[in-house]
């Protein structure tokens, strides 16, 4: 999948990712392979990368996470150059949290179950 992501610096960054999901859930497992130097790089060994939650207002939840000390790391970028689809935040105690726009839920769950 070739896409662009939004970084804290504000600039868009083109990126190529390989994705795979388990077909049964919940919970679903997502496997992502990204280039070296990206959030999705396998450098550092095998670890749990993140947990994800659907949210009704992506931008408001992004701001709430930042107010709780969870720094924005990367997010999906819409055609208008603004945050869209997902946002990753770093937990100061370790790990990541992904916020996923709830409007994507039905399509994602069909896709993960092999329906798309």
FIPA-415413 format. One line per 4 residues: number of its first residue (from 1); for each residue x, y, z of C-alpha. Coordinates in steps of 0.05 Angstrom, whole numbers, plus 5000, padded with zeros to 4 digits. Example, Ala and Ser with C-alpha at 12.3 -4.5 7.8 and 13.67 -1.06 7.14 Angstrom:
<recs>
1 = 5246 4910 5156  5273 4979 5143
</recs>
This chain:
<recs>
1 = 5000 5000 5000  5029 5067 4980  5003 5126 5020  5025 5190 5054
5 = 5026 5201 5129  5025 5263 5172  5084 5273 5220  5089 5319 5281
9 = 5133 5365 5240  5071 5378 5198  5099 5355 5132  5070 5297 5093
13 = 5115 5237 5082  5103 5185 5026  5109 5114 5052  5100 5043 5027
17 = 5071 4991 5075  5052 4918 5072  4991 4899 5113  4958 4834 5135
21 = 4901 4822 5183  4873 4760 5216  4805 4742 5186  4771 4724 5252
25 = 4758 4771 5309  4749 4810 5351  4802 4819 5371  4838 4824 5305
29 = 4913 4821 5295  4945 4869 5246  5014 4857 5217  5050 4916 5185
33 = 5117 4918 5150  5146 4986 5138  5212 5015 5113  5273 5024 5158
37 = 5268 5088 5199  5192 5089 5199  5145 5076 5257  5132 5008 5226
41 = 5205 4986 5220  5221 4918 5251  5285 4946 5281  5291 4929 5355
45 = 5262 4860 5350  5193 4830 5358  5148 4869 5404  5075 4887 5412
49 = 5072 4950 5370  5006 4982 5391  4934 4974 5414  4879 5008 5374
53 = 4812 5038 5391  4756 5067 5349  4739 5139 5366  4682 5183 5344
57 = 4723 5248 5338  4794 5234 5315  4820 5305 5322  4789 5316 5391
61 = 4816 5250 5416  4885 5266 5388  4885 5331 5427  4861 5295 5490
65 = 4917 5243 5484  4968 5299 5477  4940 5334 5539  4951 5269 5577
69 = 5025 5268 5557  5018 5219 5499  5057 5251 5442  5030 5247 5371
73 = 5076 5203 5329  5043 5195 5261  4975 5197 5230  4937 5186 5165
77 = 4934 5245 5118  4871 5262 5080  4867 5295 5011  4864 5363 5045
81 = 4931 5351 5082  4897 5344 5150  4895 5286 5199  4850 5230 5173
85 = 4835 5158 5190  4884 5143 5246  4933 5173 5295  4988 5139 5335
89 = 5008 5165 5403  5068 5145 5446  5053 5125 5517  5107 5155 5563
93 = 5108 5089 5600  5121 5049 5537  5080 5026 5477  5033 5061 5429
97 = 4959 5075 5424  4926 5080 5356  4862 5120 5349  4820 5098 5290
101 = 4763 5140 5262  4699 5102 5279  4671 5119 5210  4721 5068 5182
105 = 4697 5012 5228  4647 4976 5182  4694 4977 5122  4754 4956 5162
109 = 4717 4898 5196  4692 4874 5128  4762 4879 5100  4794 4843 5160
113 = 4743 4786 5154  4759 4777 5080  4696 4810 5054  4729 4864 5012
</recs>
